[in-house]
């Protein structure tokens, strides 16, 4: 649970996790194994089609919560179940405490329930004098340690078997072996009597089926069946978002849930409960069953046109499994009660802005969570929107305010960049790097060398280098973004050279500026929108076949976010949609549109590896084009380990969380070095800045280049 009062305190907590070698190793190993397991579990399935169906089903359910609850209540009560609706966490806890009191229950066994974690149910029941025992192995372990879960599916993943062995030794009063099989036996032995003595069992529910009044539980341990069958009273606590119209809707989710959570085709147990069943321990031989459905803001979320998609979440935890930040710091630092990307969002709605304000800044925007979400939730967008809302409520930090004001004024922004060219001269090296950082930055940002501003920006070179193309195959506009305009103009020049050779007529609208993504990442949504409008107007008069950018982040932002930024203004929305439809990244244009051939390039045979920018492989779903271009362009492509994992740049993220950025970069460069390649290629200037700066700092001889530069160099005359 997050307790940091400000970003400084939060970063201090993050450093504690970075110093935990076991945690880092465990989460690294799991992240690698998870991807392979998930891919195998979904093999030969239409994953995107299944996710779309789940999203539609959950959206329809969210739009009909009142009707579904009414139907569910009628069916469940007709089968002998008591159904309760709790408006908030306190009322849910009070209802369950009252059920226990009325039924004279003293001892409670509990199976895993994130909704119970949300309401802090255990604490509330213990305050009423009730004995509550978690029976899921991981949950029991963290209960004994007085901790919350660090993962929605694997709550004790942050602990080693040695830590658990020491814990069990303390609990049992006898020295316990650290072998996992023996620890499991200890847990079984200690918990067995708890089941026998319990008056009440509390479970969660993965599904609440309205047509039958049934609930469904998806588990890998037999404890949930013992909890729901042995005690004479069973209480199931679930959010309203678990309501579904039919069993078919639940079974559809079941196809994805275990595969997405743990890479299993199906879990060990899938349990369906309909009505009050027989119970030998009850006085009348009939079990007393209560279903408690929790609102806690869910009904309001369902009405929100943007955030209603949050209710699609199936609680698989996959957004944490693939998150590079979670992989570094774990769930206790990457969440409050709910963890991972969905946790950053739910924290704001269920536990308030004070609990969420630091967490929502710790998103690197790599889109791995969005790419894998079983409900198709646009998690990165929602996180940024919450960040903006919190700043609108509490005030905007001065750095983000200033950057927003600067980017909104294109001429001022460009003037400052030109001025920086002169200001950097005392510390500029001949190799294009700054010799040393000012002391105020050096301590935290010394993990990479930073580039100098170019002597002449691309926009000032354009008229001089602009080629005249007779009988062009295509008419395109070039979007440089700020980095390739003022820091790496040679990458743009390389593209111009190749395009001219391929009979592509080019324009470079001078009214363009930064794409605006940096300020959107900092929560400055108004500034991001104004920059968007500036760029739309700069390109509106062209009639281009394509708008080409060599920056993957710019491409994804222009294509996906621009229409959303101006969707409330019909005239601009149409322009944004038309503009977005023309946007294409460099590698896709060269590979898919121009269809360049190996015969057009000198085959040098040098070894090159590749880093896939997050916004190219996930934001634009481009995977094979750049890799095939490396081979087509005359080099031998060598695959890199975890090629599509974030390099740690994340734009302004690396300035705000340099310690996390440095660790992600360290992992990436180790994988690059392991390939033995002499050249590292990529499609994003931000990634180039991060990777080139890191390798320079390490004294490596590996050269980092944009794909465009290699193709231009190797193009036959």
C-alpha positions as CSV (number, residue, x, y, z in Angstrom):
1,X,0.0,0.0,0.0
2,X,1.4,3.4,-1.0
3,X,2.1,5.9,1.7
4,X,4.5,8.3,0.0
5,X,3.4,11.9,0.4
6,X,5.2,13.2,-2.6
7,X,7.3,12.2,-5.6
8,X,10.6,12.5,-3.7
9,X,9.4,10.1,-1.0
10,X,8.0,7.7,-3.7
11,X,11.3,7.7,-5.5
12,X,13.0,6.8,-2.3
13,X,10.7,3.8,-1.9
14,X,11.5,2.8,-5.5
15,X,15.2,2.7,-4.7
16,X,14.5,0.2,-1.9
17,X,13.0,-2.2,-4.5
18,X,15.9,-1.6,-6.9
19,X,18.3,-2.7,-4.2
20,X,16.3,-6.0,-3.7
21,X,18.3,-8.4,-5.9
22,X,16.0,-11.4,-5.2
23,X,12.9,-9.4,-6.3
24,X,14.6,-8.2,-9.5
25,X,15.8,-11.7,-10.4
26,X,12.4,-13.3,-9.7
27,X,10.4,-10.8,-11.7
28,X,12.9,-10.9,-14.5
29,X,12.7,-14.7,-14.7
30,X,8.9,-14.6,-14.5
31,X,8.6,-11.9,-17.2
32,X,10.6,-14.0,-19.7
33,X,8.9,-17.3,-18.9
34,X,5.4,-15.6,-19.0
35,X,5.7,-14.4,-22.5
36,X,6.7,-17.8,-23.8
37,X,3.9,-19.5,-21.8
38,X,1.2,-17.1,-22.9
39,X,2.2,-17.3,-26.6
40,X,2.0,-21.1,-26.4
41,X,-1.3,-21.0,-24.6
42,X,-2.9,-18.8,-27.2
43,X,-1.3,-20.6,-30.1
44,X,-3.5,-20.9,-33.2
45,X,-6.2,-18.8,-31.5
46,X,-7.6,-15.5,-32.8
47,X,-6.5,-13.5,-29.8
48,X,-7.5,-10.1,-31.1
49,X,-10.9,-11.4,-32.1
50,X,-11.4,-12.9,-28.7
51,X,-10.4,-9.7,-26.9
52,X,-12.7,-7.7,-29.1
53,X,-15.6,-10.0,-28.2
54,X,-14.8,-9.8,-24.5
55,X,-14.6,-6.0,-24.7
56,X,-18.0,-5.8,-26.4
57,X,-19.6,-8.2,-24.0
58,X,-18.2,-6.3,-20.9
59,X,-19.2,-2.9,-22.4
60,X,-22.8,-4.1,-22.9
61,X,-22.9,-5.5,-19.4
62,X,-21.5,-2.2,-18.0
63,X,-24.3,-0.3,-19.8
64,X,-26.9,-2.5,-18.2
65,X,-25.7,-2.9,-14.6
66,X,-29.0,-2.0,-13.0
67,X,-31.0,-4.5,-15.1
68,X,-28.4,-7.3,-14.7
69,X,-28.3,-6.8,-10.9
70,X,-32.1,-7.0,-10.7
71,X,-32.1,-10.2,-12.8
72,X,-29.2,-11.7,-10.9
73,X,-30.9,-10.9,-7.5
74,X,-34.2,-12.5,-8.6
75,X,-32.6,-15.7,-9.8
76,X,-30.2,-16.1,-6.9
77,X,-32.8,-15.4,-4.3
78,X,-35.2,-17.9,-6.0
79,X,-32.5,-20.5,-5.5
80,X,-32.2,-19.7,-1.8
81,X,-29.3,-17.1,-1.8
82,X,-29.4,-13.8,0.1
83,X,-28.3,-11.0,-2.2
84,X,-27.0,-7.6,-0.9
85,X,-25.9,-4.4,-2.7
86,X,-23.2,-2.3,-0.9
87,X,-22.8,1.3,-2.0
88,X,-19.2,1.5,-0.8
89,X,-16.4,-0.4,1.0
90,X,-17.6,0.4,4.5
91,X,-21.1,-0.8,3.8
92,X,-19.8,-4.1,2.3
93,X,-17.7,-4.7,5.4
94,X,-20.6,-3.8,7.6
95,X,-23.0,-6.2,5.8
96,X,-20.6,-9.1,6.1
97,X,-19.8,-8.4,9.8
98,X,-23.6,-8.3,10.4
99,X,-24.1,-11.6,8.6
100,X,-21.4,-13.1,10.9
101,X,-23.0,-11.7,14.0
102,X,-26.5,-12.8,13.1
103,X,-25.3,-16.3,12.3
104,X,-23.1,-16.5,15.5
105,X,-19.9,-17.0,13.5
106,X,-16.6,-16.6,15.3
107,X,-14.1,-18.1,12.9
108,X,-13.8,-17.4,9.2
109,X,-11.7,-18.9,6.4
110,X,-11.2,-16.9,3.2
111,X,-10.1,-17.6,-0.3
112,X,-8.5,-15.0,-2.5
113,X,-10.5,-11.9,-3.3
114,X,-9.1,-8.7,-4.6
115,X,-12.5,-7.1,-3.9
116,X,-12.0,-8.0,-0.2
117,X,-8.6,-6.4,-0.4
118,X,-10.2,-3.3,-1.9
119,X,-12.6,-2.9,1.1
120,X,-9.9,-4.0,3.6
121,X,-12.4,-6.6,4.8
122,X,-10.0,-8.6,7.0
123,X,-9.2,-5.5,9.1
124,X,-12.9,-4.7,9.5
125,X,-13.8,-8.2,10.6
126,X,-10.9,-8.5,13.0
127,X,-11.9,-5.2,14.5
128,X,-15.3,-6.9,15.3
129,X,-13.5,-9.7,17.2
130,X,-13.7,-12.3,14.4
131,X,-10.8,-14.6,13.5
132,X,-10.1,-14.5,9.8
133,X,-7.7,-16.9,8.1
134,X,-6.6,-16.6,4.5
135,X,-6.3,-20.0,2.9
136,X,-4.8,-19.3,-0.5
137,X,-1.1,-20.1,0.1
138,X,0.2,-16.8,-1.1
139,X,-2.5,-14.8,0.7
140,X,-1.9,-16.7,3.9
141,X,1.8,-15.9,3.7
142,X,1.3,-12.2,3.2
143,X,-1.4,-12.2,5.9
144,X,1.1,-13.6,8.4
145,X,3.6,-10.9,7.3
146,X,0.9,-8.1,7.5
147,X,1.4,-7.2,3.9
148,X,-0.9,-6.7,0.9
149,X,-0.5,-8.7,-2.3
150,X,2.2,-7.7,-4.7
151,X,0.4,-9.3,-7.7
152,X,-3.3,-9.9,-8.3
153,X,-2.8,-13.6,-9.2
154,X,0.5,-14.3,-7.4
155,X,0.3,-12.3,-4.2
156,X,3.6,-13.5,-2.7
157,X,5.7,-13.5,-5.8
158,X,8.1,-11.0,-4.1
159,X,9.2,-13.5,-1.4
160,X,11.8,-16.2,-1.6
161,X,11.3,-19.7,-0.2
162,X,13.9,-18.9,2.4
163,X,11.9,-16.0,3.6
164,X,8.8,-18.2,3.7
165,X,10.7,-20.9,5.5
166,X,11.8,-18.4,8.2
167,X,8.2,-17.1,8.5
168,X,6.8,-20.7,8.9
169,X,9.5,-21.4,11.5
170,X,8.3,-18.4,13.5
171,X,4.6,-19.3,13.1
172,X,4.9,-22.9,14.0
173,X,7.7,-22.6,16.6
174,X,9.6,-25.3,14.8
175,X,12.5,-25.1,12.4
176,X,11.1,-25.5,8.9
177,X,12.9,-26.6,5.7
178,X,13.0,-24.1,2.8
179,X,12.1,-26.7,0.2
180,X,8.9,-25.6,-1.6
181,X,7.2,-29.1,-1.3
182,X,7.8,-29.2,2.4
183,X,6.6,-25.6,2.9
184,X,3.3,-26.5,1.1
185,X,2.9,-29.4,3.5
186,X,3.4,-27.1,6.5
187,X,0.7,-24.8,5.1
188,X,-1.7,-27.7,4.6
189,X,-1.2,-29.0,8.0
190,X,-1.6,-25.6,9.7
191,X,-4.7,-24.7,7.6
192,X,-6.6,-28.0,7.7
193,X,-7.9,-27.5,11.2
194,X,-9.0,-23.9,10.3
195,X,-11.4,-25.3,7.7
196,X,-12.9,-27.7,10.2
197,X,-13.4,-25.1,12.8
198,X,-14.7,-22.3,10.5
199,X,-18.3,-21.1,10.8
200,X,-18.1,-18.9,7.7
201,X,-16.3,-19.1,4.4
202,X,-15.7,-15.9,2.3
203,X,-14.8,-16.0,-1.3
204,X,-14.7,-13.7,-4.3
205,X,-16.2,-14.4,-7.7
206,X,-14.8,-14.1,-11.2
207,X,-18.3,-14.1,-12.7
208,X,-21.9,-13.3,-11.6
209,X,-24.3,-14.8,-14.2
210,X,-27.6,-12.9,-14.3
211,X,-29.6,-15.6,-16.3
212,X,-29.0,-18.2,-13.6
213,X,-28.1,-16.3,-10.4
214,X,-24.8,-18.3,-10.4
215,X,-21.3,-17.3,-9.5
216,X,-18.1,-18.7,-11.0
217,X,-14.6,-19.0,-9.4
218,X,-11.4,-19.6,-11.3
219,X,-8.6,-21.0,-9.0
220,X,-5.5,-23.1,-9.0
221,X,-5.7,-24.2,-5.4
222,X,-8.4,-26.4,-3.8
223,X,-8.8,-24.0,-0.9
224,X,-11.7,-22.1,-2.6
225,X,-13.8,-25.2,-2.8
226,X,-13.2,-26.0,0.8
227,X,-14.0,-22.4,1.8
228,X,-17.3,-22.4,-0.1
229,X,-18.4,-25.9,0.9
230,X,-17.3,-26.8,4.5
231,X,-18.5,-23.9,6.6
232,X,-22.2,-23.5,7.3
233,X,-22.2,-19.9,6.0
234,X,-20.8,-18.8,2.7
235,X,-20.4,-15.1,1.7
236,X,-19.2,-14.2,-1.8
237,X,-18.0,-10.6,-2.2
238,X,-17.8,-9.3,-5.8
239,X,-17.8,-6.0,-7.7
240,X,-20.8,-5.0,-9.8
241,X,-18.4,-5.3,-12.8
242,X,-18.5,-9.1,-12.4
243,X,-22.2,-9.1,-13.6
244,X,-22.7,-10.8,-17.0
245,X,-25.9,-11.6,-18.9
246,X,-25.2,-15.3,-19.7
247,X,-23.0,-18.3,-19.0
248,X,-21.7,-18.0,-22.5
249,X,-20.3,-14.5,-21.7
250,X,-18.5,-16.0,-18.7
251,X,-17.1,-18.9,-20.7
252,X,-15.8,-16.5,-23.3
253,X,-13.8,-14.7,-20.7
254,X,-12.7,-18.1,-19.3
255,X,-11.0,-18.7,-22.6
256,X,-8.7,-15.7,-22.1
257,X,-8.4,-15.4,-18.3
258,X,-6.0,-18.3,-17.4
259,X,-4.1,-17.9,-20.6
260,X,-3.5,-14.2,-20.0
261,X,-2.8,-14.6,-16.3
262,X,-0.4,-17.5,-16.1
263,X,-0.1,-19.1,-19.6
264,X,-2.5,-21.9,-18.7
265,X,-5.2,-23.2,-21.0
266,X,-7.4,-23.7,-18.0
267,X,-6.9,-23.4,-14.2
268,X,-6.9,-26.4,-11.9
269,X,-10.4,-25.6,-10.7
270,X,-13.4,-23.8,-12.2
271,X,-16.3,-23.8,-9.7
272,X,-19.9,-22.8,-10.4
273,X,-22.2,-22.2,-7.5
274,X,-26.0,-21.9,-8.0
275,X,-28.3,-21.7,-4.9
276,X,-28.0,-22.9,-1.3
277,X,-26.7,-26.5,-1.3
278,X,-26.7,-29.1,1.4
279,X,-24.4,-28.6,4.4
280,X,-24.0,-31.2,7.1
281,X,-22.6,-28.7,9.6
282,X,-25.7,-26.5,9.4
283,X,-28.5,-27.0,12.0
284,X,-31.1,-27.4,9.2
285,X,-28.8,-29.2,6.8
286,X,-28.9,-26.3,4.4
287,X,-26.0,-23.9,3.8
288,X,-26.6,-20.1,4.3
289,X,-25.3,-18.3,1.3
290,X,-25.0,-14.5,0.8
291,X,-23.8,-12.7,-2.3
292,X,-22.6,-9.2,-1.6
293,X,-22.2,-7.0,-4.7
294,X,-20.0,-3.9,-4.3
295,X,-20.6,-0.7,-6.1
296,X,-17.9,1.6,-4.7
297,X,-18.1,4.0,-7.7
298,X,-18.5,1.3,-10.3
299,X,-22.0,2.5,-11.4
300,X,-20.6,6.0,-11.9
301,X,-17.7,4.6,-13.9
302,X,-20.1,2.8,-16.1
303,X,-21.6,6.1,-17.2
304,X,-18.2,7.7,-18.0
305,X,-17.7,7.7,-21.8
306,X,-13.9,7.3,-21.4
307,X,-13.4,5.4,-18.2
308,X,-16.3,2.9,-18.5
309,X,-13.8,0.6,-20.3
310,X,-12.1,0.1,-16.9
311,X,-15.0,-2.3,-16.0
312,X,-13.8,-4.7,-18.7
313,X,-10.9,-5.8,-16.5
314,X,-11.0,-9.5,-15.8
315,X,-8.3,-9.3,-13.0
316,X,-5.8,-11.4,-14.9
317,X,-2.8,-9.3,-13.8
318,X,-1.2,-9.5,-17.3
319,X,-0.7,-5.7,-17.3
320,X,1.8,-6.2,-14.5
321,X,3.4,-9.3,-16.1
322,X,4.6,-7.3,-19.1
323,X,5.2,-3.9,-17.4
324,X,8.9,-3.0,-17.5
325,X,8.5,-0.8,-14.4
326,X,6.6,-3.5,-12.4
327,X,9.4,-5.8,-13.3
328,X,11.9,-3.5,-11.6
329,X,10.0,-2.5,-8.5
330,X,7.2,-5.0,-7.9
331,X,3.6,-4.5,-6.9
332,X,4.1,-2.9,-3.5
333,X,5.7,0.1,-5.3
334,X,3.6,-0.2,-8.6
335,X,0.2,-0.1,-6.9
336,X,-1.8,0.7,-3.8
337,X,-4.0,-2.3,-3.4
338,X,-4.6,-3.1,-7.1
339,X,-1.3,-3.3,-8.9
340,X,0.0,-2.8,-12.4
341,X,-1.4,-0.5,-15.0
342,X,-5.0,-1.2,-14.0
343,X,-4.0,-0.6,-10.4
344,X,-2.8,2.9,-11.2
345,X,-6.3,3.7,-12.5
346,X,-8.4,1.8,-9.9
347,X,-6.4,3.5,-7.1
348,X,-7.7,6.9,-8.2
349,X,-11.3,5.8,-8.3
350,X,-11.4,3.5,-5.4
351,X,-8.9,5.0,-3.0
352,X,-8.6,8.6,-4.0
353,X,-6.2,11.0,-5.7
354,X,-3.7,11.2,-2.8
355,X,-3.1,7.5,-3.1
356,X,-2.8,7.7,-6.9
357,X,-0.9,11.0,-7.5
358,X,2.6,9.5,-7.4
359,X,1.7,6.1,-9.0
360,X,0.2,7.6,-12.2
361,X,3.5,9.3,-13.0
362,X,5.4,6.0,-12.9
363,X,4.1,4.9,-16.3
364,X,6.7,4.8,-19.1
365,X,4.0,4.7,-21.8
366,X,5.5,1.6,-23.5
367,X,2.0,0.3,-24.2
368,X,2.9,-3.3,-23.3
369,X,-0.2,-3.3,-20.9
370,X,-2.6,-2.1,-23.6
371,X,-1.1,-4.6,-26.1
372,X,-1.8,-7.6,-23.8
373,X,-5.0,-6.6,-21.9
374,X,-7.7,-9.3,-22.1
375,X,-10.4,-6.6,-22.1
376,X,-8.8,-4.3,-24.7
377,X,-8.5,-1.4,-22.3
378,X,-6.5,1.6,-23.4
379,X,-4.6,1.6,-20.1
380,X,-1.8,4.2,-21.0
381,X,-4.4,6.7,-22.2
382,X,-6.4,6.4,-19.0
383,X,-3.3,6.7,-16.8
384,X,-2.3,9.9,-18.6
385,X,-5.9,11.3,-18.3
386,X,-5.9,10.6,-14.5
387,X,-2.5,12.3,-14.2
388,X,-4.0,15.4,-16.0
389,X,-7.1,15.3,-13.8
390,X,-5.1,15.3,-10.6
391,X,-2.9,18.2,-11.8
392,X,-6.0,20.1,-12.8
393,X,-7.4,19.6,-9.2
394,X,-4.2,20.1,-7.3
395,X,-2.2,22.5,-9.5
396,X,0.4,21.8,-12.2
397,X,4.1,21.5,-11.4
398,X,6.2,24.4,-12.7
399,X,8.4,22.3,-15.1
400,X,5.4,20.9,-16.9
401,X,3.6,24.2,-17.0
402,X,6.7,25.9,-18.5
403,X,7.2,23.1,-21.1
404,X,3.6,23.3,-22.1
405,X,3.8,27.1,-22.6
406,X,7.0,26.7,-24.6
407,X,5.7,24.0,-26.9
408,X,2.5,25.9,-27.6
409,X,4.6,28.7,-29.0
410,X,6.5,27.1,-31.9
411,X,8.7,30.1,-32.6
412,X,9.8,30.5,-29.0
413,X,10.4,26.7,-28.8
414,X,12.6,26.7,-31.8
415,X,14.4,29.9,-30.7
416,X,15.3,28.3,-27.4
417,X,16.7,25.2,-29.3
418,X,18.8,27.4,-31.5
419,X,20.1,29.3,-28.5
420,X,21.0,26.0,-26.8
421,X,23.3,25.3,-29.7
422,X,25.5,28.3,-28.6
423,X,25.1,27.7,-24.9
424,X,26.4,24.1,-25.2
425,X,29.7,25.0,-26.9
426,X,31.8,25.0,-23.7
427,X,30.8,21.4,-22.9
428,X,30.3,20.0,-26.4
429,X,32.6,17.3,-27.7
430,X,33.5,16.7,-31.4
431,X,31.7,13.3,-31.4
432,X,28.3,14.9,-30.8
433,X,28.0,14.4,-27.1
434,X,28.0,16.8,-24.2
435,X,31.3,16.4,-22.3
436,X,29.8,16.5,-18.8
437,X,26.4,17.4,-17.3
438,X,26.0,20.3,-14.9
439,X,26.4,19.0,-11.3
440,X,22.7,19.5,-10.5
441,X,22.0,16.7,-13.0
442,X,25.2,14.6,-13.0
443,X,24.5,12.4,-10.0
444,X,21.2,10.9,-11.3
445,X,21.6,11.2,-15.0
446,X,25.2,10.1,-15.5
447,X,24.1,6.7,-16.8
448,X,24.1,8.0,-20.4
449,X,25.9,10.6,-22.4
450,X,23.6,13.3,-23.9
451,X,23.8,14.6,-27.4
452,X,24.5,18.1,-28.5
453,X,22.1,20.2,-30.5
454,X,22.9,20.0,-34.2
455,X,24.8,22.9,-35.8
456,X,22.1,23.3,-38.4
457,X,18.6,22.0,-37.9
458,X,16.9,20.0,-40.7
459,X,14.4,22.8,-41.4
460,X,17.3,25.1,-42.2
461,X,18.8,22.6,-44.6
462,X,15.6,21.7,-46.4
463,X,15.6,24.1,-49.3
464,X,19.2,23.4,-50.0
465,X,18.9,19.6,-50.1
466,X,15.3,19.3,-51.4
467,X,15.5,17.1,-54.5
468,X,13.5,17.8,-57.7
469,X,11.7,14.6,-58.5
470,X,10.3,14.1,-62.0
471,X,7.2,11.9,-62.5
472,X,6.9,11.0,-58.8
473,X,5.4,7.7,-57.7
474,X,4.1,9.4,-54.5
475,X,3.8,12.8,-53.0
476,X,4.6,12.8,-49.3
477,X,5.1,15.3,-46.4
478,X,7.9,14.8,-43.9
479,X,7.2,15.1,-40.2
480,X,10.5,15.4,-38.3
481,X,9.4,16.0,-34.7
482,X,11.8,18.1,-32.6
483,X,14.6,15.6,-32.1
484,X,15.2,14.8,-35.7
485,X,14.9,18.4,-36.6
486,X,17.3,19.9,-34.1
487,X,19.4,17.0,-32.8
488,X,19.7,14.3,-35.4
489,X,18.9,16.0,-38.8
490,X,21.2,13.5,-40.5
491,X,18.5,10.8,-40.1
492,X,16.0,13.0,-42.0
493,X,18.6,13.6,-44.7
494,X,19.2,9.9,-45.1
495,X,15.5,9.4,-45.7
496,X,15.4,12.2,-48.2
497,X,18.3,10.6,-50.1
498,X,16.5,7.2,-50.3
499,X,13.1,8.7,-51.2
500,X,14.5,10.7,-54.0
501,X,16.2,7.6,-55.4
502,X,12.7,5.9,-55.3
503,X,11.0,8.8,-57.1
504,X,9.1,10.2,-54.1
505,X,8.3,13.9,-54.2
506,X,8.7,15.4,-50.7
507,X,7.4,18.5,-48.9
508,X,8.4,19.8,-45.5
509,X,5.8,22.1,-44.0
510,X,7.6,24.7,-42.0
511,X,4.7,25.3,-39.6
512,X,5.2,21.9,-38.0
513,X,6.6,21.5,-34.5
514,X,7.0,18.9,-31.7
515,X,4.3,16.3,-31.9
516,X,3.2,17.2,-28.3
517,X,3.7,13.8,-26.7
518,X,6.2,15.0,-24.1
519,X,3.7,17.4,-22.6
520,X,0.9,14.8,-22.7
521,X,3.1,12.5,-20.8
522,X,3.5,15.2,-18.2
523,X,-0.3,15.7,-17.8
524,X,-0.5,18.9,-19.8
525,X,-3.5,17.9,-22.0
526,X,-4.4,21.4,-23.0
527,X,-0.9,22.1,-24.3
528,X,-0.9,18.8,-26.1
529,X,-4.2,19.7,-27.8
530,X,-2.9,23.1,-28.9
531,X,0.3,21.6,-30.4
532,X,-1.9,19.1,-32.2
533,X,-4.0,21.8,-33.7
534,X,-0.8,23.7,-34.9
535,X,0.5,20.6,-36.7
536,X,-2.9,19.8,-38.3
537,X,-3.0,23.3,-39.7
538,X,0.7,23.0,-40.9
539,X,-0.2,20.0,-43.0
540,X,-3.8,20.8,-44.1
541,X,-3.0,22.3,-47.5
542,X,-0.8,19.5,-48.9
543,X,-3.0,16.8,-50.5
544,X,-0.2,14.3,-49.7
545,X,-0.4,10.5,-50.2
546,X,1.4,10.0,-47.0
547,X,2.8,11.9,-44.0
548,X,6.0,10.1,-43.1
549,X,7.9,10.3,-39.8
550,X,11.1,8.5,-38.8
551,X,10.1,8.7,-35.1
552,X,7.9,5.7,-33.9
553,X,6.7,7.7,-31.0
554,X,5.6,10.6,-33.1
555,X,3.9,8.2,-35.6
556,X,1.9,6.5,-32.9
557,X,0.9,9.8,-31.3
558,X,-0.1,11.5,-34.6
559,X,-2.0,8.4,-35.7
560,X,-3.8,7.4,-32.6
561,X,-3.9,10.4,-30.2
562,X,-4.5,13.4,-32.5
563,X,-8.1,12.3,-33.4
564,X,-8.8,11.8,-29.7
565,X,-7.4,15.2,-28.7
566,X,-9.8,17.1,-31.0
567,X,-12.7,14.8,-31.0
568,X,-14.9,17.4,-29.3
569,X,-14.5,19.8,-32.2
570,X,-16.1,18.4,-35.3
571,X,-14.2,20.4,-37.9
572,X,-10.9,19.5,-36.4
573,X,-11.9,15.9,-35.7
574,X,-12.4,15.3,-39.5
575,X,-9.0,16.9,-40.3
576,X,-7.3,14.9,-37.6
577,X,-8.8,11.6,-38.9
578,X,-7.8,12.4,-42.5
579,X,-4.3,13.4,-41.3
580,X,-4.0,10.3,-39.1
581,X,-5.0,8.0,-42.0
582,X,-2.0,9.3,-44.0
583,X,0.6,8.9,-41.2
584,X,3.0,6.1,-41.7
585,X,6.3,5.2,-40.1
586,X,9.5,5.1,-42.2
587,X,10.1,1.4,-42.2
588,X,6.6,0.5,-43.2
589,X,6.7,3.1,-46.0
590,X,10.0,1.8,-47.4
591,X,9.1,-1.9,-46.9
592,X,5.4,-2.0,-47.6
593,X,4.8,0.9,-50.0
594,X,8.1,1.4,-51.9
595,X,8.9,-2.4,-51.7
596,X,12.7,-1.9,-52.0
597,X,14.7,-4.8,-53.2
598,X,18.0,-6.3,-52.1
599,X,19.4,-5.8,-55.6
600,X,19.3,-2.0,-55.0
601,X,21.7,-2.2,-52.0
602,X,25.4,-3.0,-51.5
603,X,25.5,-6.2,-49.5
604,X,28.2,-5.5,-46.9
605,X,27.4,-8.5,-44.7
606,X,28.1,-6.7,-41.4
607,X,26.2,-7.9,-38.3
608,X,23.4,-5.7,-37.1
609,X,20.9,-6.2,-34.3
610,X,17.7,-4.3,-33.7
611,X,15.8,-2.6,-30.9
612,X,12.1,-2.4,-31.5
613,X,10.7,1.0,-30.3
614,X,7.6,0.5,-28.1
615,X,5.4,2.7,-30.2
616,X,6.4,0.9,-33.4
617,X,5.9,-2.7,-32.3
618,X,2.9,-2.1,-30.1
619,X,1.6,1.4,-30.9
620,X,1.6,0.7,-34.6
621,X,1.8,-3.2,-34.7
622,X,4.9,-3.0,-36.9
623,X,7.2,-6.0,-36.4
624,X,8.8,-7.5,-39.5
625,X,9.3,-4.5,-41.8
626,X,12.4,-3.0,-40.1
627,X,14.0,-6.4,-39.5
628,X,13.5,-7.4,-43.1
629,X,14.9,-4.0,-44.2
630,X,18.1,-4.7,-42.3
631,X,18.7,-7.8,-44.4
632,X,17.5,-6.1,-47.6
633,X,19.7,-3.1,-47.0
634,X,22.9,-5.2,-47.0
635,X,23.5,-6.3,-43.4
636,X,23.2,-9.6,-41.5
637,X,20.4,-9.3,-39.0
638,X,21.1,-10.9,-35.6
639,X,18.1,-11.2,-33.3
640,X,18.5,-9.6,-29.9
641,X,17.1,-11.0,-26.6
642,X,13.9,-9.2,-25.5
643,X,14.0,-7.1,-28.6
644,X,10.6,-5.6,-28.1
645,X,11.1,-4.7,-24.4
646,X,11.4,-1.0,-23.6
647,X,14.9,0.6,-23.5
648,X,13.9,2.9,-20.6
649,X,13.7,6.2,-22.4
650,X,10.0,7.1,-22.3
651,X,10.7,10.8,-23.0
652,X,10.2,12.8,-19.9
653,X,9.9,9.6,-17.9
654,X,13.7,9.2,-18.0
655,X,14.1,12.7,-16.5
656,X,11.6,12.1,-13.7
657,X,12.7,8.5,-12.8
658,X,16.3,8.3,-13.9
659,X,17.1,5.4,-11.6
660,X,14.4,3.3,-13.3
661,X,15.5,4.4,-16.8
662,X,19.1,3.5,-16.0
663,X,18.2,0.0,-15.0
664,X,16.0,-0.7,-18.0
665,X,18.8,0.6,-20.3
666,X,21.3,-1.6,-18.5
667,X,19.2,-4.7,-19.3
668,X,18.8,-3.6,-22.9
669,X,22.5,-3.0,-23.5
670,X,23.5,-6.3,-22.0
671,X,21.2,-8.1,-24.5
672,X,22.6,-6.0,-27.3
673,X,26.2,-6.8,-26.4
674,X,25.4,-10.5,-26.2
675,X,24.5,-10.5,-30.0
676,X,28.1,-9.7,-31.0
677,X,26.7,-7.2,-33.6
678,X,28.7,-4.1,-34.4
679,X,25.7,-2.0,-35.2
680,X,22.4,-1.5,-33.3
681,X,19.6,-0.2,-35.4
682,X,16.2,1.2,-34.4
683,X,13.4,3.5,-35.7
684,X,13.1,6.1,-33.0
685,X,15.4,9.1,-32.2
686,X,14.4,9.0,-28.5
687,X,15.6,5.3,-28.4
688,X,18.8,6.3,-30.2
689,X,19.5,9.0,-27.7
690,X,19.0,6.5,-24.8
691,X,20.9,3.6,-26.4
692,X,23.7,5.7,-28.0
693,X,24.2,7.6,-24.8
694,X,24.3,4.4,-22.7
695,X,26.8,2.7,-25.0
696,X,29.0,5.8,-25.1
697,X,29.0,5.9,-21.3
698,X,30.1,2.3,-21.2
699,X,32.9,2.8,-23.7
700,X,31.3,0.4,-26.2
701,X,32.3,0.3,-29.8
702,X,28.8,-0.6,-31.0
703,X,27.3,2.0,-33.3
704,X,23.7,3.1,-32.9
705,X,22.0,4.2,-36.0
706,X,18.5,4.8,-37.5
707,X,17.4,2.2,-40.1
708,X,17.2,5.1,-42.6
709,X,20.9,5.9,-42.3
710,X,22.0,2.3,-43.2
711,X,19.7,2.1,-46.2
712,X,20.9,5.5,-47.5
713,X,24.6,4.5,-47.0
714,X,24.2,1.1,-48.7
715,X,21.9,2.3,-51.6
716,X,23.6,1.7,-54.9
717,X,24.5,4.8,-56.8
